[in-house]
């Protein structure tokens, strides 16, 4: 009976106020669902409170429900206001800053009233970590917002950003994220589906992507013919198991995915036939050239060289040596031999 009265559009404002304090959250939610679509009118009437005391009462009731202790009640109001262009701004900001994602996310993703400054503030000081992920899913994010989200280093939020095809991620930033995706399967999955990747990004992604994602990457129509052919060969080899990847590469990649740096050092030293101390020296120096040279001498591929630099050497994306257009080594044979000789010289 109380729920029926709460949903009745003809119920007086005093009845709504009374039912907004009901012990049953379903009754309070029914009042919120009824009042929320009237929010712009109630706010306007409240501003003229001297002439419209019932309007003020209705507005106060709605504001109280927007801060209700029950998530169910707040979520009902958020659902009604999420895309309303004339919704009261103070209510939108309150709901966007809610700690419950059932309340905040619809508003963050869809409200036209949230400005870039509002969204940047949510990223800089999120009520909960999931707030940043909700911002990352908002359509048509600007470069500034994308940079702010990447700057949080929040893996879930960055994964959501990579899956947001309308987000304007700078090419340099995307290159760095592709490199970091070598040890993050969730990012790889989003990147393989991401539209409009540059040839450089596709080449880097081809090195990072896990075996079960190769087919999706190979099917992209914008791939360079040579890269498409190489990926297709890897897909066929994986399906037929006729030409499996060398076990050393598999083990090295698995160690990188686990973040097991000790295992990576041991494998690289064994395969390259150098002392573990030489590998540790390359890591300590954070030398991209030395790590690439060690992978070359170990008979590992450029994908492992990328992992050696990012997961083992902990080099920033801008400092990594990436392969050229032909997917070849970024250093000459003479340069790599010189790096190996340098590592063999005892430190002074």
Helices and strands as residue ranges (DSSP letters): H 2-7, H 13-19, H 25-36, H 39-47, H 53-66, H 71-81, H 89-96, H 101-110, H 116-124, H 129-136, H 143-151, H 155-162, H 171-180, G 181-183, H 185-193, H 199-208, G 211-213, H 214-218, H 225-240, H 247-258, H 261-272, H 276-285, H 288-297, H 302-307, I 308-312, G 317-319, H 333-344
